[in-house]
Amino acid sequence: MEIITSFTLSIAGVNVSVNADGYPGLLARPHVRYRGFLTGKRPALFLRVVKMRFGNAQNPVVKMPGKRGAMELRYARGGVCLGAGGKRGRIWADNEYVFDTLLRMLYSRLIAEKGGLLFHASGLERKGRARVFCGPSGSGKSTITRLGGKCRMLSDETTVIMRKKGAWLAFGTPFGGERQGEAVNASGRLESVVFPKRGRGFARRRVSEEEAAVALLKNAVFFTMETKACSVALEICSSIAENVPCFEVRTDLKNMGG
């Protein structure tokens, strides 16, 4: 099997270059895990994979040293360190799963800086229009993507919502669940946000802006309780709830998945 030691990942237009020349065994299959999200475009951030050893961080840790763009992330036996300016950094992990989680953590911050958020959500797109289905594991996100017909799957687990040129868009990510590697690197104008729930029969109701904002915030993917970051997340969720129709759907689909 060919070992790929460098690649550039593109998610919602945010490009990150990863170079693992010094640790080639960690990234043997990025072309499979991140299929469709690799690009030849110039990256905004350069990461070098290094071998380092730190204690095991059971919960994600985010530190902002104070210098503009600088950041430190810790998770399990891995971490990310960005220097001042946020253009270059180091990443280390003891396996590809920790590495993937660190990339999710990093992108949650990078996307927020661009006016968007990662959400625990599946997404479907067709003809430039998208719908996002937010919810915890077991709410039916993955099942809905399997019932999407001719729609393209943006993700079955983690979807980006970002505002561009005054419109809210949904973007695909390679951070999948059961259908890892099947997502498309595409986007669509966000037509609605749906919060699926289990229940008998079928019931659909439009939720209030306040209820939608709270539900969105609960499903937002960010790993810091820093006041500024929380304020940005709340502002984004409130704006989505105000400008995009949001619904709760209860259904008794058999064998409903995550």
C-alpha positions in Angstrom: 0.0 0.0 0.0 1.3 3.4 -0.9 2.0 5.6 2.1 1.0 9.2 1.6 2.9 11.6 3.8 1.5 14.9 2.9 -1.9 16.3 1.7 -4.1 19.4 1.9 -7.5 19.1 3.3 -10.3 21.4 2.2 -13.5 21.8 4.2 -15.9 24.7 3.6 -13.2 26.5 1.7 -10.7 26.3 4.7 -7.6 24.6 3.5 -5.1 22.9 5.9 -1.9 21.3 4.7 -0.5 18.3 6.7 3.1 17.0 6.3 4.0 13.7 7.9 7.4 13.1 6.4 8.8 12.5 9.9 5.9 10.1 11.0 4.7 8.4 7.8 3.0 5.4 9.5 0.3 7.6 11.0 -1.3 8.7 7.7 -1.2 5.6 5.6 -4.7 6.1 4.2 -5.8 9.8 4.1 -7.0 9.3 0.5 -9.6 6.9 1.9 -10.6 8.6 5.1 -10.7 12.1 3.5 -11.8 11.0 0.1 -13.2 13.9 -1.9 -11.8 16.6 0.5 -8.2 16.6 -0.7 -7.2 19.6 -2.8 -4.2 21.1 -4.6 -5.1 24.6 -3.6 -2.9 26.8 -1.5 -3.5 26.2 2.2 -4.1 28.8 4.9 -2.5 26.7 7.5 0.6 24.4 7.4 0.8 21.5 9.9 3.8 19.3 10.5 3.3 15.9 12.1 5.8 15.4 14.9 6.5 12.7 17.4 5.9 13.9 21.0 4.7 12.4 24.2 2.3 14.0 26.7 0.0 12.8 29.4 -3.4 11.4 28.5 -6.0 14.2 28.4 -9.3 12.4 29.0 -11.3 15.5 27.9 -10.6 17.9 25.1 -8.5 20.9 26.3 -8.2 24.2 24.4 -5.8 27.0 25.4 -5.4 30.4 23.8 -2.0 31.8 24.9 -3.0 35.4 24.1 -0.9 35.9 20.9 -3.1 36.4 17.9 -3.8 33.2 16.1 -1.9 31.0 18.6 -3.7 28.0 20.0 -3.0 24.8 21.8 -5.3 21.7 21.7 -5.0 18.5 23.7 -6.9 15.3 23.4 -6.0 11.8 24.5 -2.4 11.2 23.6 -2.2 14.0 21.0 -2.3 17.7 20.5 -2.0 20.6 18.1 0.1 23.7 18.7 -0.2 26.8 16.4 2.3 29.6 16.6 1.5 33.3 16.6 -0.3 34.3 13.4 -2.0 30.9 13.2 -0.3 30.1 9.9 2.0 27.2 10.9 1.9 24.6 13.6 2.6 21.1 14.8 0.3 18.1 15.4 1.0 14.8 17.1 -1.1 11.7 17.9 -0.5 8.1 18.7 -3.0 6.8 16.2 -5.1 7.9 13.3 -8.3 8.1 15.3 -6.9 10.6 17.8 -5.4 12.5 14.7 -8.9 12.7 13.2 -10.4 14.0 16.4 -7.7 16.7 16.6 -8.5 17.7 13.1 -12.2 18.1 14.0 -11.2 20.2 17.0 -9.0 22.3 14.9 -11.6 22.8 12.2 -14.2 23.7 14.8 -12.1 26.7 15.6 -11.1 27.6 12.1 -14.7 27.5 10.8 -15.9 29.7 13.7 -13.3 32.3 12.7 -15.0 32.3 9.3 -18.5 32.9 10.7 -19.7 29.3 10.8 -19.9 26.2 13.1 -19.5 22.5 12.9 -22.7 20.7 14.0 -23.5 17.2 15.1 -25.7 16.9 12.1 -26.2 15.0 8.8 -26.7 17.0 5.6 -28.3 16.4 2.2 -27.9 18.5 -0.9 -29.7 18.6 -4.2 -29.5 21.2 -7.0 -27.8 23.7 -4.8 -30.2 23.4 -1.9 -29.5 21.7 1.4 -31.2 20.5 4.5 -29.5 19.7 7.8 -30.6 17.2 10.4 -29.3 18.0 13.9 -29.3 15.7 16.8 -27.4 13.5 19.2 -26.4 9.9 18.4 -29.5 7.7 18.0 -31.8 10.5 16.8 -31.9 9.3 13.2 -29.3 11.4 11.4 -27.6 8.5 9.6 -30.9 6.8 8.7 -32.2 10.0 7.1 -29.1 10.1 4.8 -29.8 6.5 3.6 -33.4 7.6 2.7 -32.1 10.7 0.8 -32.9 9.3 -2.7 -31.2 11.4 -5.4 -29.7 13.8 -2.8 -26.0 14.0 -2.2 -24.8 13.3 1.3 -22.8 16.2 2.9 -22.2 14.1 6.0 -23.9 11.6 8.2 -22.5 13.0 11.4 -20.8 16.4 11.2 -21.9 19.2 8.9 -20.8 22.8 8.6 -23.2 25.7 8.5 -21.6 29.0 7.5 -22.8 32.4 6.2 -21.4 33.5 2.9 -22.5 36.6 1.0 -25.5 37.1 3.3 -26.8 33.5 2.9 -26.6 30.5 5.2 -25.0 27.5 3.5 -24.4 23.9 4.5 -21.1 22.3 3.7 -20.0 18.7 3.6 -17.2 17.3 5.8 -15.2 14.1 5.8 -15.8 13.6 9.5 -18.4 10.8 9.2 -19.9 8.1 11.2 -21.3 4.9 9.8 -20.8 6.2 6.3 -17.2 7.4 6.6 -15.7 8.2 3.2 -19.1 8.6 1.4 -19.7 12.3 1.9 -19.3 14.8 -1.0 -17.3 18.0 -0.8 -20.2 20.2 -1.8 -22.4 22.9 -0.4 -26.0 24.2 -0.8 -28.1 27.1 0.3 -29.7 26.0 3.6 -33.4 25.6 3.1 -34.2 24.2 6.6 -32.8 22.7 9.8 -34.6 19.6 11.2 -34.3 18.2 14.7 -35.4 14.5 14.3 -36.8 12.7 17.3 -38.1 9.2 17.9 -41.8 8.9 18.3 -44.9 7.1 17.2 -46.4 7.9 13.8 -45.3 11.1 12.1 -45.5 14.6 13.5 -43.9 17.8 12.2 -43.9 21.2 13.8 -42.1 24.5 13.3 -40.1 25.4 16.3 -39.7 29.0 17.6 -36.5 30.9 17.0 -35.6 30.7 20.7 -36.2 26.9 20.8 -34.2 26.5 17.6 -31.3 28.6 18.8 -31.0 26.5 22.0 -31.2 23.2 20.0 -28.6 24.4 17.6 -26.2 25.4 20.4 -26.6 22.0 22.0 -25.5 20.4 18.8 -22.7 22.8 18.0 -19.2 21.3 17.9 -16.8 23.5 19.9 -14.4 22.5 22.6 -13.8 25.6 24.7 -15.8 27.5 27.3 -13.8 30.7 26.5 -16.2 33.6 26.8 -15.5 35.0 23.3 -15.9 31.6 21.6 -19.2 30.9 23.4 -20.5 34.3 22.5 -19.6 33.7 18.8 -21.3 30.3 18.9 -24.5 31.8 20.4 -24.6 34.6 17.9 -24.3 32.2 15.0 -26.9 29.8 16.3 -29.3 32.7 17.0 -28.8 34.1 13.5 -29.4 30.7 11.8 -32.6 30.3 13.9 -33.8 33.7 12.9 -33.2 33.3 9.2 -33.6 29.6 8.4 -36.9 27.7 9.0 -36.4 25.1 11.8 -38.6 22.0 12.5 -38.9 19.2 14.9 -39.9 15.9 13.3 -41.0 12.9 15.3 -41.1 9.6 13.5 -41.2 5.8 14.2 -38.8 4.8 11.4 -37.8 1.2 12.0 -34.2 0.4 12.9 -33.4 4.1 13.2 -29.7 4.7 13.5 -27.4 7.4 14.7 
